[in-house]
Amino acid sequence: MASQAMKVRVSVAAALALATCALGVRCHGAGGREAPADSNKPEVDAADASAKAEMGPPLWVVMDDARFKDARALEDDAHHAEAAAALEADLPKTTSAKERCEGEYVVARLRALAGDDAGAAAAFDLASAGEGCALLADYARARAAASYERLGKTDEAIARAAGVDASLPIGDETALVRAEALGARGDFAQAIPIWRAQIAKHPHGPRWVDTATRLAGALLDGKDGDAASHAREAFDLATRVVVEAPTFEDATNAPALRKRAEALDASLPRELTLDERLRRARALLDGKQAEKARNELEAAIAAIPPKERAASDVACRASSLRAQIAARTKHGAAADAWGDAIRACAKETDALAAALFSGAKASTGQRPDEALERYGRIEKEFPKHRLADDARLASAMIVRDRDAARAETMLLTLPDAYPEGDMRSEALFRAALDHIARGDWTGAEAPLDRAAEIDAPSFHWAVAGRAEYFRARCAAKTGDLEGAKRRWVEIIRAHPLAYYMAESYDRLAEVDGALARSTLAAAVAAEPAGPFVTREHPELATPAFARAVALLDVGEIDSARKELLASGATVDRADPELVWIAASLLDRAGAWDVGHSFARGRLTDFLAHYPSGRWRLPWEAAYPRAFAPIVTSVAESEHVPAPVLWGVMREESAFIADVKSPANAHGLMQLLPSTAKLVARGTGLSSDETALHTPRVSVALGAKLLAQLRASFPDDPALAIPAYNAGAGAVHAWLKARPAMDFDVWVEQIPFEETRNYVKRVLASELAYATLYAPDDAKEVLALPARASAE
């Protein structure tokens, strides 16, 4: 049975929904590539359209128009040829030259994605000359040029490329297309200077590997005069590919190009230098080819001169890389490998500190004494190093199981020993938590008070309101209920929709529901009304910004991002209002992965405000309704609230549909193929990697897994969140080890740091989504349990 507290408490999300609706804030979901399916033109909510207009010009995203719903469905399932045909058939439904031309551009883009270059070239030509496509004409010509080049129609490719404004962000890409076409036609006198210029301008640009090998091959073929006189240039280009992009060397034939250059110039080195081998091994490891990286590294280490093997820069780099490879392969223990690195890095200050820290982490599980020795060396030998306070904290966590008093001393003295360290608050909180776990709430007060002072300016999800929340719990436990209530009230006011704000609301509601509701309502009401954009921004009137909007209409997301940058809207020092406008536009265009990313780093001002009045739109940009039709449909069929799915998706994949994690988890919901295969049984859905990169499949299987996990914790659905990350078995084991523990304390003592942090991030994201879009789901989404229990 659920606790009585769980039955009577009103969740913070529900109260927020009521408060915002009462204040006249829009209480329906908006935006996010969802259009009604039964109209000839998309319906637009007047209030929503007016509000969105505050965040930039209107968009007409072609594939979001309900008139093209059949094409959109086909595109969503990656049936690009069929989508192009369906869209083309529906283009007569357009009502303006702009609509018609942008629709033709999307037809061309879909044909290109389908591999139909002939159809794409013709359609891009049509779009480039369209009456309503002035802003897209250069891009249409550039795309037509690329299609013609792939078809081998060099004259057409060169002609289209020549018509593109070279000053636009698409200019460099088009220059390379032109160079390829010129080279294919045999006009190397014009192609070679373009290749050289692009390599110099963009040493690691998107096509640098192909460009480098094309140029090297042309030089060795004598296309720029005597081949021998250009042998070194060709050799250097090919070597760059072999060293910096070894995963592409076979496809580009770079090793053969090096040998050809060597044959022309006997002075060229026959073997890679030691430094080049180390860089090559690193590139292989970064390219997830650990075995090849190991083989390359061992050959490099064998080439190290004996006098440098003991302790030198090169030996340090090689040994550190060997340890990193050991952690990813079955060849040797990482702890031992780091021991070699520590010895090899004896003369390298920063590298030695890093090796000691990584080595200590590798030793912690099986050889804690060795870990303590390594952490201790960092504190002793590098007391000013950025890792010194991290070493103290990690040491204390090891010592805690042996000598609790000593561990507490280490934690409590850390802020004084490292006054500039970033682990000060964490150390104090860990000391306080140890007291709390023993039931000594009084003993936790002093470290929490000090941690609260350190955390006060921060809105970071990990610490926002944390110390103050548990300080309030201490007050309540020791009889100062009024003091506890004051602290919870202040957290609700100061940290909108943060994890600890949710916990504060729930605790306050247990003892004084009226105060909880009135505090929240007052906090929401305090947000200023009026438009979010408060001043003129000349960047919005630039041609680059206008092109960015048009490119978003037709799904050219990467090009739109470059034009936004060129307009000044997203440069490093751009006015935050401008960046929010760009984020909102990207969100409305369905580029949720890009749009919301600004709010995960650059834009933190919204975290001090509730999503009400002028601050609602930034929250919507930070928490977009990605893949809304899929999510809402699956949520209904699996009986999993949509905010749960969005919360998991946002924290798992950041809305990147084809993302793959180092642990081999795939897609929006980050499922392992083995897990997906089990969940997919009886559904008719595929579960291979390709299918998991399809939003429809990933969301459906992720929702089904969440439904199963929620069923295993029927009274405490929040426990499905740690189970999704660490497995239901682990969660049941933790519950058994700490039965009937307060939920908030139980979360803080989850043994896996990744899972512990994951729970807080996902629950906070769910809270934001429930507040913004799903008031009907709010009660169920975040009725955080008073106690963690599987009963």
GUKESE-291698 format. One line per 5 residues: for each residue z, x, y of C-alpha. Coordinates in pm, whole numbers, plus 50000, padded with zeros to 5 digits. Example, Ala and Ser with C-alpha at 12.3 -4.5 7.8 and 13.67 -1.06 7.14 Angstrom:
# GUKESE-291698
50780 51230 49550  50714 51367 49894 $
//
This chain:
# GUKESE-291698
50000 50000 50000  49932 50116 50353  50236 50184 50568  50357 49909 50800  50275 50136 51094 $
49914 50153 50983  49897 49774 50969  50031 49707 51316  49886 49989 51521  49572 49930 51723 $
49346 50233 51708  49270 50426 52022  48900 50356 51982  48957 49981 51975  49175 49997 52284 $
48919 50210 52461  48647 49963 52378  48852 49679 52516  48943 49877 52827  48588 49982 52907 $
48447 49636 52845  48711 49483 53069  48608 49721 53343  48246 49618 53321  48121 49927 53141 $
47829 49867 52907  47970 49793 52560  47653 49818 52356  47476 50124 52222  47187 50258 52424 $
46914 50513 52387  46833 50716 52084  46477 50638 51972  46542 50284 51858  46307 50008 51962 $
46299 49642 51858  46053 49576 51583  45940 49228 51672  45791 49265 52020  45461 49376 52161 $
45636 49598 52412  45984 49754 52390  46262 49544 52530  46465 49722 52795  46819 49623 52884 $
46826 49604 53264  47173 49757 53301  47089 50032 53056  46757 50109 53224  46927 50125 53563 $
47195 50358 53433  46947 50584 53256  46741 50610 53573  47039 50784 53729  46989 51068 53482 $
46628 51145 53559  46289 50977 53560  46194 50717 53301  46036 50825 52974  45776 50645 52771 $
45810 50816 52434  45494 50711 52255  45636 50690 51906  45935 50487 52021  45715 50201 52139 $
45758 49902 51907  45382 49847 51914  45349 50164 51710  45632 50100 51464  45408 50145 51159 $
45296 50487 51276  45655 50581 51353  45774 50490 51005  45499 50703 50852  45583 50994 51083 $
45951 50973 50989  45855 51029 50625  45623 51319 50719  45305 51125 50631  45126 51269 50932 $
44767 51183 50844  44854 50821 50778  45066 50808 51092  44774 50937 51299  44544 50672 51155 $
44797 50394 51216  44859 50505 51573  44489 50534 51647  44434 50183 51516  44705 50052 51748 $
44594 50234 52064  44399 49928 52188  44741 49771 52244  44806 50012 52532  44791 49870 52882 $
44730 50171 53106  44527 50491 53118  44848 50694 53090  44961 50510 52778  44616 50542 52622 $
44584 50912 52694  44937 51002 52580  44877 50803 52264  44557 51000 52201  44752 51322 52248 $
45004 51215 51982  44718 51122 51746  44591 51477 51792  44934 51628 51734  44981 51428 51413 $
44640 51535 51284  44726 51897 51353  45050 51856 51157  44849 51706 50871  44620 52011 50864 $
44322 51817 50995  44210 52070 51255  43870 51911 51305  44024 51574 51382  44294 51735 51593 $
44045 51934 51801  43838 51627 51875  44143 51421 51968  44286 51695 52189  43951 51720 52365 $
43966 51348 52428  44318 51373 52566  44235 51671 52789  43971 51465 52969  44171 51143 52976 $
44220 50966 53306  44597 50942 53259  44659 51289 53125  44646 51517 53428  44991 51656 53349 $
44897 51721 52985  44542 51845 53030  44627 52216 53006  44839 52157 52698  44568 51947 52535 $
44313 52223 52600  44553 52483 52461  44610 52281 52144  44238 52216 52108  44173 52589 52139 $
44420 52660 51858  44260 52398 51634  43910 52533 51697  44030 52888 51631  44173 52785 51294 $
43840 52619 51215  43656 52941 51295  43474 52782 51588  43532 53077 51816  43308 52976 52105 $
43480 52641 52137  43823 52804 52108  43745 53058 52380  43603 52793 52610  43908 52567 52575 $
44151 52859 52619  43970 52970 52933  44047 52634 53090  44425 52672 53054  44630 52778 53356 $
44765 53118 53252  45073 53078 53472  45208 52789 53265  45459 52846 52984  45177 52770 52738 $
44969 53050 52892  45091 53338 52673  45048 53137 52354  44697 53042 52459  44613 53402 52545 $
44687 53497 52185  44466 53214 52057  44189 53343 52281  44241 53697 52155  44223 53580 51793 $
43898 53398 51864  43755 53698 52048  43849 53925 51760  43695 53690 51507  43376 53694 51713 $
43382 54073 51722  43463 54103 52091  43745 54353 52056  43686 54494 52404  43846 54175 52537 $
44082 54101 52246  44262 54436 52228  44387 54439 52589  44526 54088 52539  44711 54190 52222 $
44852 54498 52391  44964 54300 52695  45137 54035 52486  45319 54288 52268  45441 54466 52580 $
45545 54141 52748  45707 53982 52441  45814 54259 52198  45979 54000 51974  45785 53690 52070 $
45713 53410 51822  45389 53574 51697  45468 53940 51747  45432 54029 51377  45079 53888 51350 $
44983 54033 51686  45113 54380 51599  44928 54394 51269  44607 54249 51418  44613 54516 51687 $
44696 54793 51441  44411 54688 51213  44163 54674 51499  44261 55021 51620  44229 55169 51271 $
43890 55003 51233  43772 55191 51541  43737 54882 51756  43876 55065 52058  43699 55396 52015 $
43783 55681 51779  44031 55551 51519  44206 55886 51482  44295 55891 51851  44474 55556 51809 $
44635 55636 51472  44982 55688 51618  44974 55362 51812  44865 55174 51499  45125 55358 51293 $
45404 55264 51532  45297 54899 51533  45286 54879 51155  45616 55062 51125  45781 54809 51355 $
45680 54533 51115  45799 54727 50810  46134 54804 50973  46210 54494 51180  46032 54220 50983 $
46028 54341 50622  46019 53987 50484  45666 53957 50630  45531 54299 50539  45344 54188 50227 $
45176 53899 50404  45068 54124 50691  44975 54430 50482  45180 54647 50719  45260 54919 50458 $
44889 54967 50391  44823 54997 50764  45082 55275 50786  44910 55466 50507  44572 55429 50676 $
44717 55571 50996  44876 55858 50806  44540 55945 50653  44391 55976 51000  44671 56183 51152 $
44852 56436 50932  45129 56479 51190  45259 56129 51129  45575 56107 50914  45518 55989 50558 $
45859 55831 50513  46078 55606 50722  46350 55784 50911  46710 55732 50806  46771 55512 51109 $
46464 55304 51028  46582 55254 50671  46918 55131 50787  46755 54891 51030  46520 54773 50756 $
46812 54710 50520  46988 54512 50791  46676 54301 50851  46647 54231 50477  47011 54122 50464 $
46964 53899 50767  46658 53756 50593  46877 53656 50295  46728 53919 50067  47054 54088 49975 $
46929 54261 49659  46635 54419 49839  46869 54515 50120  47100 54686 49871  46818 54884 49713 $
46688 54994 50052  47036 55089 50167  47115 55294 49858  46795 55491 49911  46895 55545 50274 $
47244 55661 50181  47100 55908 49931  46902 56058 50217  47205 56118 50440  47264 56495 50475 $
47576 56600 50282  47752 56725 50595  47721 56377 50753  47836 56170 50458  48208 56209 50518 $
48242 56072 50871  47955 56022 51112  47775 55753 51302  47503 55717 51041  47749 55719 50750 $
47961 55459 50929  47666 55227 50983  47546 55270 50627  47887 55215 50468  47962 54912 50683 $
47631 54757 50586  47697 54836 50220  48028 54649 50243  47858 54347 50398  47599 54350 50121 $
47873 54380 49857  48026 54060 49990  47699 53875 49920  47608 54029 49585  47775 54109 49255 $
47751 54482 49309  48100 54614 49375  48413 54474 49537  48394 54418 49909  48748 54549 49961 $
48658 54883 49802  48330 54899 49990  48514 54848 50315  48747 55129 50217  48445 55360 50207 $
48334 55227 50545  48677 55288 50695  48662 55652 50588  48304 55691 50709  48387 55536 51048 $
48683 55764 51118  48516 55906 51430  48380 55575 51564  48639 55381 51763  48495 55030 51780 $
48324 55053 51443  48644 55173 51277  48845 54885 51423  48581 54639 51300  48575 54801 50953 $
48954 54791 50929  48958 54423 51023  48682 54322 50783  48835 54538 50513  49175 54378 50563 $
49025 54031 50531  48852 54134 50209  49180 54271 50069  49405 53980 50165  49368 53770 49850 $
49418 54027 49574  49563 54330 49755  49786 54203 50039  49966 54537 50084  49633 54706 50148 $
49543 54431 50392  49869 54481 50581  49808 54855 50598  49460 54802 50742  49574 54543 50994 $
49862 54771 51088  49627 55058 51162  49439 54843 51411  49758 54762 51600  49876 55123 51592 $
49551 55306 51662  49370 55050 51879  49637 54848 52065  49391 54760 52345  49112 54650 52112 $
48997 54287 52112  49093 54262 51742  49449 54390 51779  49606 54049 51840  49395 53899 51561 $
49532 54169 51331  49891 54084 51428  49834 53714 51360  49665 53778 51025  49944 54018 50921 $
50207 53759 51004  50035 53504 50784  50056 53748 50491  50416 53848 50563  50526 53483 50596 $
50534 53431 50220  50760 53736 50176  50982 53746 50482  50976 53435 50699  51206 53582 50962 $
50994 53892 51008  50677 53682 51025  50831 53464 51296  50922 53771 51499  50567 53900 51470 $
50428 53569 51590  50673 53514 51875  50625 53865 52013  50246 53858 51998  50198 53708 52348 $
50406 53986 52501  50243 54261 52299  49892 54134 52381  49913 53947 52713  49533 53932 52741 $
49474 53836 52378  49312 53510 52274  49551 53457 51982  49864 53402 52193  49873 53025 52169 $
49775 53024 51803  50056 53263 51712  50315 53053 51894  50185 52734 51738  50197 52886 51389 $
50558 52987 51449  50642 52635 51565  50461 52479 51272  50670 52678 51026  50982 52523 51182 $
50826 52178 51171  50734 52216 50804  51100 52292 50730  51212 51989 50929  51353 52208 51207 $
51203 52025 51503  51449 52179 51748  51343 52529 51650  50982 52444 51724  51044 52345 52085 $
51054 52687 52256  50732 52828 52107  50555 52497 52173  50664 52499 52537  50524 52848 52580 $
50201 52762 52396  50155 52457 52619  50164 52681 52926  49891 52902 52778  49674 52606 52670 $
49712 52405 52990  49372 52492 53145  49178 52447 52820  48972 52152 52699  48866 52330 52381 $
48879 52097 52082  49116 52325 51891  49396 52336 52148  49341 52049 52393  49680 51874 52394 $
49795 52038 52070  50117 52206 52181  50213 51914 52405  50151 51665 52125  50381 51841 51881 $
50632 51903 52159  50642 51525 52200  50693 51487 51827  50988 51727 51856  51136 51516 52134 $
51099 51199 51930  51254 51358 51623  51553 51492 51816  51634 51163 51990  51454 51204 52322 $
51216 50913 52277  51156 50868 52649  51062 51233 52680  50823 51197 52389  50662 50892 52546 $
50612 51075 52877  50437 51361 52701  50210 51134 52498  50120 50941 52813  50019 51263 52986 $
49804 51376 52689  49624 51042 52688  49551 51086 53058  49455 51454 53044  49252 51493 52725 $
49006 51206 52682  48894 51146 52324  49030 51477 52195  49180 51485 51846  49535 51527 51977 $
49478 51250 52229  49403 51018 51936  49719 51127 51758  49916 51080 52082  49787 50727 52127 $
49871 50631 51771  50225 50774 51795  50286 50608 52131  50151 50277 51999  50404 50290 51715 $
50696 50283 51956  50552 50110 52263  50218 49941 52212  50209 49793 52561  50258 50135 52723 $
49988 50288 52504  49739 50020 52599  49821 50021 52969  49809 50401 52986  49468 50407 52828 $
49337 50125 53043  49461 50298 53358  49303 50628 53253  48969 50460 53195  48992 50263 53518 $
49064 50581 53713  48717 50717 53645  48498 50691 53954  48215 50440 53965  47871 50501 54107 $
47574 50709 53997  47629 51036 53817  47372 51222 54025  47527 51261 54368  47275 51474 54557 $
46908 51561 54585  46771 51824 54348  46437 51974 54454  46382 52094 54098  46315 51734 53997 $
46011 51725 54226  45844 52034 54083  45519 52016 53883  45698 52190 53598  45955 51912 53573 $
45683 51647 53581  45501 51829 53300  45825 51846 53101  45864 51467 53122  45505 51411 53007 $
45550 51656 52720  45862 51473 52606  45660 51151 52600  45423 51302 52343  45680 51486 52131 $
45608 51840 52252  45976 51934 52257  45952 52315 52260  45695 52313 52540  45906 52063 52734 $
46207 52294 52707  46004 52580 52851  45882 52366 53139  46239 52250 53211  46339 52614 53229 $
46043 52692 53453  46145 52407 53684  46488 52560 53731  46668 52265 53574  46817 52464 53287 $
46839 52820 53416  47175 52993 53375  47297 52907 53725  47153 52557 53745  47362 52284 53902 $
47549 52103 53619  47400 51772 53734  47055 51915 53666  47152 52035 53321  47297 51694 53239 $
46970 51533 53350  46777 51766 53120  47016 51690 52833  46977 51316 52888  46598 51342 52893 $
46593 51540 52570  46826 51287 52412  46605 50997 52517  46304 51181 52375  46472 51211 52036 $
46543 51584 52069  46911 51527 52000  46967 51873 51855  46856 52030 52183  46993 51774 52427 $
47349 51760 52300  47370 52138 52260  47429 52180 52634  47757 51992 52595  47873 52226 52319 $
47881 52528 52543  47759 52516 52900  47879 52174 53007  48250 52109 52965  48321 51908 53280 $
48287 51577 53096  48584 51659 52869  48821 51590 53159  48688 51233 53196  48670 50917 52993 $
48323 50774 52923  48352 50520 53198  48188 50474 53536  47974 50771 53636  48093 50974 53338 $
47964 50750 53061  47611 50890 53069  47719 51251 53017  47922 51142 52716  47617 50963 52578 $
47413 51281 52617  47687 51482 52446  47716 51227 52162  47368 51080 52116  47283 50810 51862 $
47059 51038 51662  46831 50874 51404  46983 50540 51504  46766 50306 51292  46836 50510 50979 $
47206 50552 51047  47275 50188 51134  47082 50062 50832  47250 50299 50587  47592 50236 50741 $
47553 49867 50672  47428 49908 50317  47693 50163 50216  47977 49999 50415  48049 50324 50599 $
48094 50287 50976  47809 50440 51171  48048 50650 51385  48165 50822 51065  47806 50917 50980 $
47728 51036 51332  48053 51230 51347  47984 51410 51021  47619 51470 51113  47703 51612 51455 $
47952 51861 51313  47763 51944 50994  47408 52002 51117  47406 51947 51495  47121 51700 51425 $
46882 51968 51292  46704 51791 51007  46579 52097 50818  46880 52324 50860  47001 52529 50563 $
47345 52685 50558  47439 53025 50408  47614 52826 50134  47280 52654 50046  47371 52318 50198 $
47071 52129 50333  46973 51873 50591  47146 51651 50840  47442 51578 50613  47454 51932 50468 $
47448 51849 50098  47432 52104 49819  47138 52030 49587  47378 51999 49293  47592 51745 49477 $
47287 51558 49603  47151 51534 49249  47471 51365 49128  47488 51127 49423  47119 51036 49393 $
47150 50906 49037  47030 50549 49019  46910 50542 49379  46546 50633 49327  46584 50903 49591 $
46477 51261 49538  46736 51532 49584  46535 51853 49606  46542 52073 49914  46232 51912 50064 $
46380 51565 50028  46715 51674 50172  46532 51788 50485  46404 51431 50532  46644 51236 50757 $
46612 50914 50560  46712 51083 50233  46983 51307 50375  47160 51028 50562  47137 50790 50266 $
47285 51041 50020  47547 51162 50265  47655 50805 50332  47674 50729 49961  47892 51036 49907 $
48119 50934 50194  48142 50583 50053  48255 50725 49717  48511 50949 49884  48644 50667 50100 $
48682 50455 49789  48903 50724 49639  49132 50703 49945  49126 50326 50011  49434 50316 50236 $
49365 50640 50424  48988 50659 50483  49039 50956 50717  49108 51163 50404  48743 51130 50309 $
48665 51377 50589  48844 51680 50440  48719 51569 50099  48358 51580 50224  48410 51940 50327 $
48634 52077 50051  48597 51823 49770  48809 51529 49663  48986 51742 49401  49115 51981 49662 $
49243 51700 49884  49424 51533 49593  49582 51868 49506  49700 51918 49865  49843 51566 49871 $
50024 51627 49545  50167 51955 49674  50292 51791 49996  50352 51424 49908  50410 51172 50186 $
50394 51438 50459  50320 51322 50811  49943 51314 50848  49937 51526 51161  50146 51801 50999 $
49950 51773 50675  49623 51840 50859  49769 52152 51024  49866 52285 50682  49533 52243 50507 $
49498 52583 50338  49132 52634 50431  49082 52709 50800  48725 52579 50785  48839 52243 50647 $
49136 52222 50882  48914 52265 51185  48642 52044 51039  48879 51748 51010  48977 51768 51376 $
48620 51807 51501  48481 51523 51292  48762 51282 51376  48718 51358 51746  48344 51300 51716 $
48402 50973 51533  48634 50866 51813  48368 50941 52073  48098 50752 51881  48321 50453 51816 $
48420 50437 52180  48064 50466 52305  47869 50254 52063  48066 50066 51798  48367 49870 51925 $
48347 49643 51622  48405 49942 51396  48670 50100 51614  48980 49974 51434  48862 50104 51099 $
48714 50429 51225  49028 50587 51362  49338 50409 51244  49488 50747 51172  49751 50719 50901 $
50113 50796 50980  50141 50981 50650  49895 51159 50428  49902 50986 50094  49665 50908 49811 $
49864 50598 49715 $
//
